[in-house]
Amino acid sequence: MRIFIWTVSIILGLIVAFLAFVFVSPDYDLYIVRSGSMEPAINVGDMVLAGPVGIDGIKPGVIISYELGKNLITHRVLSIDGNTLITKGDANKEPDSTPVRLSQVQSRYIFRIPFAGYVAGFLRTRPGWLLSIVLPSIVLVGFIVKDIIKEASRNEKSEKIVVKK
């Protein structure tokens, strides 16, 4: 049982460290996918980790995230013509009607975490907050109270043994 607890603790610690790194790093972002335009590669409700364009740069077949007005769009690059990109969502039949300038590109797709967007969205609701913060806090306090009662019970038993001698 202890090995299981240690393994789970290490995994959770690594996840928290990774999320903290992404949060403080100016080069990496997590996005929640809200449309099905990239299915089946990226599904609605997936969380996408996107990073800097990097050494490989942008070339046809690469998935990028770019700004279009106030929206952030994640689509695949079909072709490059100078500083202009033609993009398309995998689920869309036609390429995007508006070409993308290189200056609009924010990041490059690294990987996705399936369904994590649903979890993140739920955690932003009142019931999600209660389940993720309040409930574990109550459980933790319950364990502490249990340990205090157990220790007090041991002290009472040891005092009774000392008195009988």
N, CA, C and O of each residue as an XYZ file, in Angstrom:
660
protein
N       0.830     -1.202      0.000
C       0.000      0.000      0.000
C       0.869      1.258      0.000
O       0.555      2.237     -0.677
N       1.969      1.223      0.768
C       2.854      2.394      0.815
C       3.480      2.680     -0.547
O       3.649      3.839     -0.925
N       3.823      1.626     -1.279
C       4.413      1.819     -2.605
C       3.404      2.501     -3.518
O       3.763      3.390     -4.291
N       2.159      2.092     -3.433
C       1.107      2.709     -4.232
C       0.963      4.188     -3.890
O       0.889      5.031     -4.784
N       0.924      4.499     -2.611
C       0.779      5.892     -2.171
C       1.964      6.730     -2.640
O       1.791      7.851     -3.117
N       3.176      6.174     -2.501
C       4.368      6.900     -2.962
C       4.330      7.112     -4.472
O       4.673      8.189     -4.960
N       3.916      6.093     -5.207
C       3.845      6.209     -6.673
C       2.839      7.278     -7.077
O       3.137      8.128     -7.915
N       1.659      7.237     -6.489
C       0.642      8.240     -6.792
C       1.132      9.632     -6.407
O       0.923     10.590     -7.151
N       1.780      9.751     -5.256
C       2.301     11.051     -4.813
C       3.349     11.589     -5.767
O       3.347     12.779     -6.084
N       4.237     10.736     -6.225
C       5.276     11.161     -7.165
C       4.651     11.598     -8.488
O       5.032     12.624     -9.051
N       3.695     10.818     -8.978
C       3.029     11.172    -10.240
C       2.300     12.508    -10.102
O       2.421     13.367    -10.975
N       1.551     12.693     -9.024
C       0.851     13.955     -8.810
C       1.833     15.108     -8.661
O       1.582     16.201     -9.169
N       2.941     14.880     -7.976
C       3.972     15.908     -7.832
C       4.560     16.309     -9.171
O       4.784     17.493     -9.424
N       4.813     15.323    -10.040
C       5.336     15.626    -11.375
C       4.326     16.400    -12.210
O       4.697     17.313    -12.948
N       3.059     16.040    -12.096
C       2.018     16.761    -12.833
C       1.937     18.209    -12.356
O       1.849     19.128    -13.170
N       1.967     18.411    -11.046
C       1.922     19.769    -10.501
C       3.152     20.562    -10.936
O       3.032     21.732    -11.298
N       4.335     19.941    -10.905
C       5.556     20.623    -11.339
C       5.470     20.995    -12.817
O       5.865     22.094    -13.207
N       4.958     20.086    -13.634
C       4.802     20.353    -15.065
C       3.845     21.516    -15.293
O       4.141     22.421    -16.073
N       2.697     21.495    -14.617
C       1.720     22.570    -14.779
C       2.272     23.899    -14.281
O       1.998     24.943    -14.872
N       3.045     23.870    -13.200
C       3.672     25.102    -12.709
C       4.667     25.639    -13.733
O       4.736     26.847    -13.961
N       5.433     24.748    -14.348
C       6.384     25.165    -15.383
C       5.656     25.812    -16.551
O       6.059     26.874    -17.026
N       4.587     25.177    -17.014
C       3.819     25.725    -18.138
C       3.220     27.071    -17.747
O       3.192     27.998    -18.557
N       2.742     27.184    -16.509
C       2.101     28.413    -16.051
C       3.076     29.585    -16.024
O       2.720     30.691    -16.430
N       4.298     29.360    -15.552
C       5.255     30.464    -15.430
C       6.064     30.697    -16.697
O       6.662     31.762    -16.855
N       6.096     29.737    -17.589
C       6.880     29.879    -18.812
C       6.151     30.758    -19.828
O       4.982     30.517    -20.132
N       6.835     31.777    -20.354
C       6.183     32.618    -21.359
C       6.072     31.938    -22.726
O       5.328     32.404    -23.589
N       6.802     30.847    -22.927
C       6.828     30.188    -24.230
C       5.776     29.099    -24.399
O       5.491     28.699    -25.528
N       5.194     28.611    -23.311
C       4.266     27.485    -23.382
C       2.891     27.900    -22.869
O       2.772     28.732    -21.971
N       1.854     27.302    -23.459
C       0.482     27.574    -23.053
C      -0.349     26.304    -23.122
O      -0.050     25.387    -23.887
N      -1.390     26.266    -22.316
C      -2.385     25.199    -22.375
C      -3.685     25.802    -22.891
O      -4.144     26.829    -22.391
N      -4.269     25.163    -23.887
C      -5.520     25.619    -24.460
C      -6.558     24.524    -24.340
O      -6.241     23.339    -24.452
N      -7.807     24.924    -24.110
C      -8.914     23.979    -24.123
C      -9.567     24.073    -25.498
O      -9.923     25.164    -25.943
N      -9.722     22.957    -26.160
C     -10.298     22.922    -27.503
C     -11.817     23.006    -27.391
O     -12.446     22.218    -26.685
N     -12.393     23.973    -28.099
C     -13.828     24.228    -28.000
C     -14.586     23.928    -29.291
O     -15.810     24.055    -29.328
N     -13.876     23.532    -30.353
C     -14.582     23.188    -31.599
C     -14.015     21.890    -32.156
O     -12.920     21.466    -31.787
N     -14.762     21.279    -33.031
C     -14.356     20.003    -33.607
C     -13.619     20.126    -34.925
O     -13.537     19.153    -35.674
N     -13.083     21.296    -35.227
C     -12.461     21.512    -36.536
C     -11.194     20.691    -36.758
O     -10.788     20.491    -37.903
N     -10.563     20.213    -35.689
C      -9.329     19.439    -35.839
C      -9.526     17.952    -35.566
O      -8.548     17.211    -35.471
N     -10.767     17.504    -35.440
C     -11.005     16.079    -35.198
C     -10.613     15.269    -36.420
O     -10.830     15.741    -37.536
N     -10.064     14.111    -36.281
C      -9.860     13.298    -35.087
C      -8.509     13.541    -34.391
O      -8.257     12.951    -33.341
N      -7.650     14.380    -34.941
C      -6.337     14.621    -34.317
C      -6.476     15.267    -32.944
O      -5.792     14.878    -31.997
N      -7.356     16.248    -32.837
C      -7.602     16.959    -31.583
C      -9.113     17.075    -31.440
O      -9.787     17.593    -32.330
N      -9.643     16.596    -30.324
C     -11.093     16.556    -30.123
C     -11.569     17.684    -29.211
O     -10.791     18.274    -28.460
N     -12.866     17.966    -29.298
C     -13.483     18.923    -28.390
C     -13.279     18.420    -26.964
O     -13.483     17.239    -26.683
N     -12.879     19.313    -26.070
C     -12.657     18.941    -24.676
C     -11.232     18.520    -24.376
O     -10.881     18.325    -23.212
N     -10.403     18.374    -25.398
C      -8.991     18.068    -25.162
C      -8.278     19.330    -24.695
O      -8.704     20.444    -25.000
N      -7.206     19.147    -23.963
C      -6.345     20.263    -23.592
C      -5.090     20.131    -24.438
O      -4.506     19.051    -24.524
N      -4.678     21.218    -25.059
C      -3.531     21.218    -25.962
C      -2.384     21.966    -25.308
O      -2.560     23.075    -24.804
N      -1.211     21.354    -25.321
C       0.007     22.042    -24.908
C       0.653     22.577    -26.173
O       0.949     21.823    -27.100
N       0.866     23.875    -26.203
C       1.489     24.519    -27.354
C       2.733     25.250    -26.881
O       2.764     25.817    -25.788
N       3.763     25.227    -27.726
C       5.021     25.853    -27.364
C       5.562     26.714    -28.479
O       4.880     26.972    -29.471
N       6.792     27.158    -28.307
C       7.377     28.025    -29.320
C       7.524     27.302    -30.654
O       7.610     26.075    -30.707
N       7.550     28.076    -31.714
C       7.651     27.501    -33.048
C       8.931     26.670    -33.160
O       8.909     25.602    -33.772
N      10.016     27.121    -32.599
C      11.234     26.320    -32.494
C      12.089     26.276    -33.738
O      11.859     26.997    -34.709
N      13.082     25.410    -33.678
C      14.082     25.291    -34.739
C      13.454     24.790    -36.035
O      13.779     25.283    -37.115
N      12.566     23.822    -35.933
C      11.947     23.241    -37.123
C      11.110     24.261    -37.887
O      10.904     24.130    -39.094
N      10.635     25.270    -37.180
C       9.828     26.298    -37.827
C       8.466     25.798    -38.234
O       7.985     24.765    -37.770
N       7.870     26.553    -39.106
C       6.539     26.218    -39.588
C       6.691     25.657    -40.991
O       7.326     26.258    -41.858
N       6.092     24.493    -41.191
C       6.114     23.860    -42.511
C       4.786     23.149    -42.710
O       4.062     22.920    -41.740
N       4.451     22.798    -43.936
C       3.182     22.109    -44.178
C       3.066     20.842    -43.318
O       4.016     20.070    -43.186
N       1.889     20.654    -42.745
C       1.621     19.497    -41.898
C       1.712     19.807    -40.414
O       1.203     19.041    -39.596
N       2.347     20.912    -40.049
C       2.500     21.300    -38.651
C       1.206     21.947    -38.165
O       0.558     22.685    -38.908
N       0.837     21.671    -36.929
C      -0.347     22.284    -36.331
C       0.105     23.509    -35.557
O       1.009     23.431    -34.724
N      -0.530     24.641    -35.838
C      -0.182     25.898    -35.180
C      -1.413     26.511    -34.527
O      -2.547     26.166    -34.860
N      -1.173     27.419    -33.600
C      -2.247     28.234    -33.029
C      -1.964     29.668    -33.427
O      -0.846     30.159    -33.271
N      -2.985     30.336    -33.942
C      -2.808     31.708    -34.389
C      -4.002     32.554    -33.988
O      -5.108     32.055    -33.777
N      -3.741     33.865    -33.888
C      -4.798     34.800    -33.535
C      -5.541     35.242    -34.776
O      -4.944     35.585    -35.796
N      -6.850     35.225    -34.665
C      -7.707     35.754    -35.725
C      -8.747     36.611    -35.018
O      -9.730     36.095    -34.486
N      -8.524     37.924    -35.014
C      -9.357     38.816    -34.215
C      -9.073     38.568    -32.754
O      -7.924     38.642    -32.316
N     -10.129     38.269    -31.985
C      -9.949     37.957    -30.561
C      -9.920     36.454    -30.303
O      -9.844     36.018    -29.155
N      -9.982     35.666    -31.372
C     -10.022     34.209    -31.235
C      -8.642     33.609    -31.443
O      -7.819     34.145    -32.185
N      -8.408     32.500    -30.781
C      -7.197     31.715    -30.993
C      -7.624     30.448    -31.721
O      -8.462     29.692    -31.228
N      -7.051     30.225    -32.883
C      -7.440     29.090    -33.729
C      -6.265     28.124    -33.828
O      -5.120     28.543    -34.001
N      -6.548     26.851    -33.719
C      -5.528     25.819    -33.869
C      -5.882     24.993    -35.098
O      -6.861     24.246    -35.096
N      -5.077     25.136    -36.149
C      -5.298     24.417    -37.410
C      -3.967     23.962    -37.985
O      -2.899     24.382    -37.540
N      -4.058     23.104    -38.974
C      -2.874     22.545    -39.635
C      -2.469     23.432    -40.816
O      -3.321     23.937    -41.547
N      -1.163     23.611    -40.990
C      -0.643     24.387    -42.110
C      -0.692     23.519    -43.360
O      -0.161     22.409    -43.379
N      -1.342     24.040    -44.413
C      -1.391     23.333    -45.696
C      -0.236     23.748    -46.599
O       0.429     22.911    -47.210
N      -0.013     25.070    -46.670
C       1.056     25.564    -47.538
C       1.563     26.909    -47.036
O       0.902     27.597    -46.258
N       2.755     27.260    -47.504
C       3.382     28.518    -47.121
C       3.751     29.263    -48.399
O       4.349     28.705    -49.320
N       3.378     30.534    -48.425
C       3.730     31.388    -49.563
C       4.337     32.668    -48.989
O       3.619     33.619    -48.681
N       5.663     32.683    -48.847
C       6.342     33.835    -48.250
C       5.995     33.952    -46.775
O       6.326     33.067    -45.986
N       5.325     35.044    -46.396
C       4.916     35.269    -45.005
C       3.446     34.926    -44.772
O       2.873     35.286    -43.743
N       2.847     34.235    -45.722
C       1.427     33.889    -45.633
C       1.259     32.373    -45.573
O       1.881     31.625    -46.327
N       0.402     31.950    -44.657
C       0.120     30.523    -44.488
C      -1.316     30.235    -44.888
O      -2.218     31.031    -44.625
N      -1.516     29.110    -45.512
C      -2.871     28.606    -45.770
C      -3.070     27.464    -44.770
O      -2.286     26.516    -44.726
N      -4.129     27.576    -43.970
C      -4.390     26.588    -42.923
C      -5.745     25.931    -43.155
O      -6.567     26.404    -43.940
N      -5.948     24.826    -42.446
C      -7.205     24.098    -42.561
C      -7.382     23.230    -41.328
O      -6.431     22.612    -40.848
N      -8.589     23.189    -40.827
C      -8.915     22.240    -39.776
C      -9.071     20.862    -40.401
O      -9.650     20.736    -41.480
N      -8.566     19.832    -39.743
C      -8.624     18.473    -40.305
C     -10.041     18.033    -40.639
O     -10.241     17.303    -41.610
N     -11.031     18.462    -39.856
C     -12.420     18.050    -40.078
C     -13.120     18.923    -41.122
O     -14.212     18.586    -41.577
N     -12.501     20.035    -41.500
C     -13.116     20.934    -42.486
C     -12.826     20.447    -43.897
O     -11.764     19.888    -44.169
N     -13.783     20.668    -44.791
C     -13.601     20.239    -46.186
C     -12.713     21.207    -46.960
O     -11.927     20.791    -47.811
N     -12.841     22.485    -46.665
C     -12.115     23.516    -47.398
C     -11.067     24.176    -46.499
O     -11.215     24.196    -45.277
N     -10.006     24.715    -47.110
C      -9.033     25.501    -46.328
C      -9.713     26.733    -45.735
O     -10.778     27.153    -46.189
N      -9.077     27.304    -44.711
C      -9.607     28.508    -44.085
C      -9.676     29.628    -45.114
O      -8.778     29.777    -45.943
N     -10.743     30.410    -45.056
C     -10.950     31.469    -46.046
C      -9.980     32.633    -45.868
O      -9.685     33.345    -46.828
N      -9.488     32.829    -44.656
C      -8.574     33.930    -44.385
C      -7.147     33.391    -44.251
O      -6.874     32.582    -43.365
N      -6.232     33.836    -45.127
C      -4.838     33.418    -44.978
C      -4.258     33.962    -43.665
O      -4.712     34.987    -43.156
N      -3.266     33.276    -43.134
C      -2.656     33.633    -41.861
C      -1.273     34.219    -42.123
O      -0.469     33.636    -42.851
N      -1.004     35.385    -41.518
C       0.339     35.969    -41.612
C       1.216     35.343    -40.540
O       0.718     34.967    -39.479
N       2.495     35.228    -40.794
C       3.424     34.652    -39.815
C       3.366     35.404    -38.487
O       3.561     34.808    -37.427
N       3.101     36.703    -38.539
C       3.034     37.507    -37.309
C       1.834     37.123    -36.438
O       1.822     37.450    -35.251
N       0.836     36.448    -36.982
C      -0.331     36.022    -36.214
C      -0.080     34.719    -35.454
O      -0.813     34.398    -34.519
N       0.942     33.973    -35.845
C       1.211     32.669    -35.234
C       1.688     32.864    -33.801
O       2.653     33.586    -33.549
N       1.005     32.217    -32.870
C       1.330     32.307    -31.455
C       2.201     31.147    -30.977
O       3.128     31.338    -30.189
N       1.893     29.946    -31.460
C       2.600     28.779    -30.944
C       2.409     27.589    -31.877
O       1.673     27.639    -32.862
N       3.110     26.518    -31.518
C       3.064     25.275    -32.279
C       2.560     24.160    -31.368
O       2.962     24.066    -30.208
N       1.695     23.335    -31.893
C       1.126     22.199    -31.159
C       2.233     21.236    -30.749
O       3.093     20.886    -31.557
N       2.207     20.805    -29.478
C       3.169     19.810    -28.992
C       2.450     18.483    -28.757
O       2.798     17.462    -29.351
N       1.439     18.513    -27.879
C       0.626     17.311    -27.654
C      -0.695     17.715    -27.015
O      -0.898     18.863    -26.619
N      -1.587     16.729    -26.927
C      -2.897     16.962    -26.323
C      -3.089     16.038    -25.134
O      -2.488     14.967    -25.044
N      -3.946     16.484    -24.225
C      -4.335     15.670    -23.081
C      -5.833     15.431    -23.243
O      -6.633     16.338    -23.009
N      -6.223     14.204    -23.645
C      -7.640     13.942    -23.922
C      -8.538     14.225    -22.719
O      -8.221     13.845    -21.592
N      -9.656     14.893    -22.971
C     -10.713     15.183    -22.002
C     -10.294     16.110    -20.861
O     -11.139     16.447    -20.032
N      -9.053     16.531    -20.778
C      -8.601     17.388    -19.676
C      -9.301     18.740    -19.695
O      -9.448     19.376    -18.652
N      -9.728     19.180    -20.856
C     -10.463     20.438    -20.947
C     -11.793     20.377    -20.226
O     -12.226     21.359    -19.623
N     -12.441     19.224    -20.288
C     -13.697     19.058    -19.566
C     -13.457     19.143    -18.058
O     -14.229     19.762    -17.326
N     -12.380     18.514    -17.613
C     -12.042     18.546    -16.184
C     -11.727     19.975    -15.763
O     -12.227     20.446    -14.742
N     -10.896     20.673    -16.550
C     -10.534     22.055    -16.228
C     -11.775     22.951    -16.224
O     -11.919     23.814    -15.358
N     -12.656     22.746    -17.181
C     -13.889     23.526    -17.230
C     -14.774     23.259    -16.023
O     -15.369     24.186    -15.473
N     -14.864     22.003    -15.606
C     -15.666     21.644    -14.440
C     -15.080     22.251    -13.172
O     -15.822     22.701    -12.299
N     -13.755     22.266    -13.062
C     -13.114     22.804    -11.863
C     -13.344     24.311    -11.713
O     -13.178     24.857    -10.622
N     -13.719     24.973    -12.788
C     -14.004     26.408    -12.731
C     -15.423     26.709    -12.271
O     -15.769     27.868    -12.040
N     -16.243     25.680    -12.138
C     -17.617     25.870    -11.666
C     -17.652     25.779    -10.147
O     -16.692     25.324     -9.524
N     -18.751     26.210     -9.560
C     -18.883     26.150     -8.098
C     -18.825     24.693     -7.583
O     -18.088     24.419     -6.636
N     -19.589     23.749     -8.187
C     -19.478     22.356     -7.721
C     -18.065     21.793     -7.922
O     -17.573     21.033     -7.088
N     -17.423     22.163     -9.017
C     -16.054     21.690     -9.257
C     -15.088     22.218     -8.226
O     -14.207     21.496     -7.760
N     -15.253     23.489     -7.866
C     -14.401     24.086     -6.836
C     -14.629     23.391     -5.503
O     -13.681     23.093     -4.777
N     -15.893     23.135     -5.188
C     -16.192     22.446     -3.935
C     -15.561     21.055     -3.907
O     -14.980     20.650     -2.901
N     -15.679     20.330     -5.016
C     -15.110     18.980     -5.061
C     -13.583     18.978     -5.028
O     -12.980     18.072     -4.453
N     -12.958     19.973     -5.634
C     -11.497     19.959     -5.727
C     -10.801     20.622     -4.548
O      -9.647     20.299     -4.266
N     -11.457     21.529     -3.859
C     -10.822     22.246     -2.753
C     -11.460     21.881     -1.410
O     -10.770     21.446     -0.488
N     -12.757     22.058     -1.305
C     -13.436     21.885     -0.023
C     -13.463     20.423      0.414
O     -13.126     20.115      1.557
N     -13.859     19.525     -0.477
C     -13.962     18.110     -0.105
C     -12.607     17.523      0.332
O     -12.546     16.884      1.382
N     -11.523     17.717     -0.433
C     -10.229     17.214      0.048
C      -9.806     17.848      1.372
O      -9.173     17.194      2.200
N     -10.154     19.121      1.574
C      -9.817     19.783      2.841
C     -10.554     19.125      4.002
O      -9.974     18.907      5.065
N     -11.822     18.813      3.800
C     -12.603     18.149      4.843
C     -12.022     16.768      5.141
O     -11.913     16.372      6.302
N     -11.651     16.037      4.091
C     -11.051     14.712      4.273
C      -9.743     14.833      5.045
O      -9.486     14.050      5.959
N      -8.917     15.808      4.683
C      -7.636     16.016      5.374
C      -7.861     16.340      6.846
O      -7.188     15.782      7.713
N      -8.789     17.225      7.132
C      -9.102     17.556      8.524
C      -9.617     16.317      9.253
O      -9.286     16.103     10.419
N     -10.419     15.507      8.581
C     -10.907     14.265      9.192
C      -9.773     13.326      9.569
O      -9.792     12.737     10.650
N      -8.771     13.177      8.680
C      -7.611     12.340      9.003
C      -6.839     12.906     10.186
O      -6.380     12.151     11.044
N      -6.693     14.216     10.242
C      -5.968     14.840     11.358
C      -6.717     14.620     12.661
O      -6.109     14.268     13.673
N      -8.024     14.823     12.650
C      -8.838     14.600     13.854
C      -8.756     13.144     14.284
O      -8.644     12.856     15.476
N      -8.809     12.221     13.326
C      -8.690     10.795     13.643
C      -7.354     10.501     14.328
O      -7.307      9.771     15.318
N      -6.263     11.075     13.793
C      -4.945     10.859     14.405
C      -4.870     11.467     15.804
O      -4.253     10.885     16.697
N      -5.484     12.620     16.003
C      -5.488     13.248     17.332
C      -6.246     12.381     18.327
O      -5.787     12.178     19.451
N      -7.404     11.870     17.921
C      -8.200     11.007     18.806
C      -7.436      9.727     19.115
O      -7.422      9.266     20.256
N      -6.801      9.153     18.094
C      -6.026      7.931     18.288
C      -4.877      8.166     19.267
O      -4.630      7.340     20.146
N      -4.180      9.281     19.117
C      -3.054      9.606     20.009
C      -3.544      9.871     21.428
O      -2.906      9.446     22.391
N      -4.659     10.559     21.563
C      -5.224     10.822     22.894
C      -5.630      9.517     23.560
O      -5.444      9.348     24.765
N      -6.176      8.604     22.791
C      -6.571      7.304     23.329
C      -5.352      6.529     23.805
O      -5.392      5.896     24.860
N      -4.259      6.575     23.028
C      -3.012      5.906     23.439
C      -2.467      6.507     24.721
O      -2.011      5.781     25.604
N      -2.511      7.832     24.830
C      -2.004      8.497     26.042
C      -2.816      8.102     27.266
O      -2.251      7.886     28.338
N      -4.148      8.002     27.118
C      -4.997      7.580     28.230
C      -4.661      6.163     28.660
O      -4.589      5.889     29.858
N      -4.455      5.258     27.714
C      -4.124      3.871     28.028
C      -2.774      3.794     28.723
O      -2.622      3.045     29.689
N      -1.797      4.546     28.255
C      -0.459      4.502     28.875
C      -0.486      5.097     30.276
O       0.252      4.637     31.146
N      -1.331      6.127     30.521
C      -1.468      6.690     31.852
C      -2.109      5.696     32.801
O      -1.714      5.616     33.965
N      -3.098      4.928     32.327
C      -3.755      3.922     33.150
C      -2.787      2.808     33.506
O      -2.842      2.289     34.621
N      -1.917      2.431     32.610
C      -0.934      1.384     32.870
C       0.055      1.869     33.910
O       0.417      1.102     34.801
N       0.501      3.092     33.834
C       1.463      3.648     34.791
C       0.853      3.721     36.177
O       1.540      3.432     37.156
N      -0.422      4.100     36.296
C      -1.093      4.239     37.576
C      -1.242      2.873     38.246
O      -1.139      2.805     39.471
N      -1.477      1.793     37.520
C      -1.692      0.462     38.087
C      -0.441     -0.093     38.706
O      -0.551     -0.928     39.604
N       0.735      0.306     38.297
C       1.982     -0.242     38.877
C       2.148      0.296     40.209
O       3.125     -0.024     40.887
